[in-house]
Amino acid sequence: ASLAAPLLNTVFFMSSLVLFFYRTDYIQGFVSAMGAANPIMFILLFVGINGLVEIICGFAVAFPAAKAISKYLKI
């Protein structure tokens, strides 16, 4: 769950961004600036390091929290 939440958040956000707004001038400005050849490449370039950092931070926070809750509830 600590990995799924940030991963799914990023996937759903970027999917909806590309699905609804990919053809707008604003997003096409980013596409041109990054040199993305297609929507998938745009997603990979746009998320980049941020997605990785979000996953690591989510795991770093959620794992100790789950461990503490488990210990408190004696599961």
C-alpha positions in Angstrom: 0.0 0.0 0.0 2.9 2.4 0.7 4.1 1.9 -2.8 0.7 1.7 -4.5 -0.6 5.0 -3.3 2.0 7.3 -4.8 2.4 5.1 -7.9 -1.3 5.0 -8.7 -1.7 8.7 -7.9 1.0 9.5 -10.5 -0.4 7.1 -13.0 -4.0 8.3 -12.7 -3.0 12.0 -12.7 -0.7 11.8 -15.7 -3.2 9.6 -17.6 -6.0 12.1 -17.1 -3.7 15.0 -18.0 -2.7 13.4 -21.2 -6.2 12.1 -22.0 -8.0 15.4 -21.5 -5.3 18.1 -22.2 -2.6 16.6 -24.5 -3.7 18.6 -27.5 -3.9 22.0 -25.8 -1.3 24.7 -26.5 -0.1 24.7 -22.9 0.8 21.0 -22.8 2.1 21.1 -26.3 4.6 23.7 -25.1 5.9 21.3 -22.6 6.0 18.5 -25.3 8.0 20.7 -27.6 10.4 21.9 -24.9 11.1 18.3 -23.8 11.3 16.9 -27.3 8.8 14.2 -26.6 7.9 12.2 -29.7 4.6 10.7 -28.3 2.3 10.8 -25.2 4.1 8.0 -23.4 7.5 9.6 -23.8 6.0 12.9 -22.6 4.7 11.1 -19.4 8.1 9.6 -18.7 9.9 12.8 -19.3 7.4 14.9 -17.3 7.2 12.7 -14.3 10.9 11.9 -14.3 12.6 12.1 -10.9 9.5 13.4 -9.2 7.7 10.1 -9.5 10.7 8.2 -8.1 11.1 10.6 -5.2 7.4 10.4 -4.4 7.5 6.6 -4.3 10.6 6.6 -2.0 9.1 9.2 0.3 5.8 7.4 0.5 7.5 4.2 1.4 9.8 5.9 3.9 6.8 7.4 5.7 4.3 4.6 5.4 6.5 1.7 6.4 7.4 3.1 9.9 3.8 4.3 10.4 2.4 0.9 9.6 5.0 -0.8 11.8 4.1 1.5 14.8 0.3 0.9 14.3 0.9 -2.8 14.0 2.9 -2.8 17.3 0.3 -0.6 19.0 -2.5 -2.9 17.9 -0.3 -6.0 18.7 -1.0 -7.6 15.3 
